[in-house]
Amino acid sequence: MASNWRITVTLPEQFKQFLEQWAQNEHRSVSNLAASILINAAQEKISISEATLENKKSKSQTIKKSNSKPKSTKSANPKPIT
């Protein structure tokens, strides 16, 4: 069974009432709401990072292909025309 990681977060007082109301509207604790917000933000960041990495790989492969020398269609020993 996976264990959970606990952290302590200190926020400015101005967010207290907003977060309490938000949590109440979703029938959850402020702690659970905060965990949900952090998990969603981390998952979004991971998705963006993976997409950026894939985009960089794709661009790198395109650059490698365009920098490679094209193969000559002429044969090394052309036959004379008779």
Phi, psi and omega in degrees: 000132181288140178266157180263148179262131180255137175227161175244132181237135176247123182242156175298146182305330184299340180268349186302303184296318180300311182292323177297318180292318179299313179298317180297318179298331180260008178055049178217167178282161177298321179299315179294321177298314180299318178298316180298317179298314180295318179297313180298318180295318179295317179297320178294317179297319178297315180298317179295317180297318179294319179295320178296317179297315179298320179296318179295319178298316181297316179296320180298317179293323179295318180295317179299318180295318182287336179274346180286145181288133178290146179286137179287141178271350179279143177280158183295325180238086182293143179279137179291148178278127181246000000 
